[in-house]
Amino acid sequence: MYLIFRCDCGRVLYAKQGVATRKCVCGKTLKVKQRRIFKKVATREDASLAVQQMQDEIYGNTDFQRASEL
């Protein structure tokens, strides 16, 4: 089981259930038990997809684009 939660910086993260802490790319170490859990999913792949979908909902289109497409 994987838990989906957010860092204080706004980034959506996931961690395996039972893990005590998770470090965000912003540098902050988060205690998973103290975070609000948005979703629970079964596999790592599902967790990755859920994070991508939530990031897309929050920040809009987050896909990479070529410079010629800008």
C-alpha positions as CSV (number, residue, x, y, z in Angstrom):
1,M,0.0,0.0,0.0
2,Y,1.3,3.5,-0.9
3,L,0.2,6.8,0.6
4,I,-0.2,10.0,-1.5
5,F,0.4,13.3,0.3
6,R,1.7,16.8,-0.2
7,C,4.8,18.7,1.0
8,D,4.5,22.2,2.4
9,C,6.1,23.4,-0.9
10,G,3.1,22.0,-2.8
11,R,4.7,19.0,-4.4
12,V,2.7,15.8,-4.3
13,L,4.7,12.8,-3.0
14,Y,4.1,9.1,-2.3
15,A,5.6,6.8,0.3
16,K,5.2,3.1,1.1
17,Q,2.9,2.5,4.1
18,G,4.9,2.0,7.3
19,V,7.7,4.4,6.2
20,A,8.4,7.0,8.9
21,T,9.9,9.8,6.8
22,R,10.1,11.0,3.2
23,K,12.4,13.7,1.8
24,C,11.0,16.1,-0.7
25,V,13.1,17.5,-3.6
26,C,12.8,20.9,-1.9
27,G,15.0,19.5,0.9
28,K,12.4,19.2,3.6
29,T,12.1,15.9,5.5
30,L,8.5,15.0,6.2
31,K,7.0,12.7,8.8
32,V,4.5,10.7,6.9
33,K,2.2,10.0,9.9
34,Q,1.7,13.8,10.4
35,R,0.7,14.5,6.8
36,R,-2.8,14.5,5.4
37,I,-3.2,11.5,3.2
38,F,-5.1,12.2,0.0
39,K,-5.1,8.7,-1.5
40,K,-4.1,5.1,-0.9
41,V,-3.1,2.9,-3.8
42,A,-1.9,-0.6,-4.1
43,T,1.2,-0.5,-6.3
44,R,4.1,1.8,-7.0
45,E,3.0,2.3,-10.5
46,D,-0.5,3.4,-9.4
47,A,1.2,5.7,-6.9
48,S,3.3,7.3,-9.6
49,L,0.2,7.8,-11.8
50,A,-1.8,9.3,-9.0
51,V,1.0,11.8,-8.2
52,Q,1.2,12.8,-11.9
53,Q,-2.6,13.3,-12.1
54,M,-2.7,15.4,-8.9
55,Q,0.3,17.5,-10.0
56,D,-1.5,18.1,-13.3
57,E,-4.8,19.1,-11.5
58,I,-2.9,21.5,-9.3
59,Y,-0.4,23.1,-11.7
60,G,-2.0,22.4,-15.1
61,N,-0.2,20.8,-18.0
62,T,3.1,19.5,-16.5
63,D,4.3,17.5,-19.6
64,F,7.7,18.3,-21.1
65,Q,7.6,20.2,-24.4
66,R,10.2,20.8,-27.0
67,A,11.5,24.3,-27.4
68,S,10.0,24.5,-30.9
69,E,6.5,23.9,-29.4
70,L,6.7,26.8,-27.1
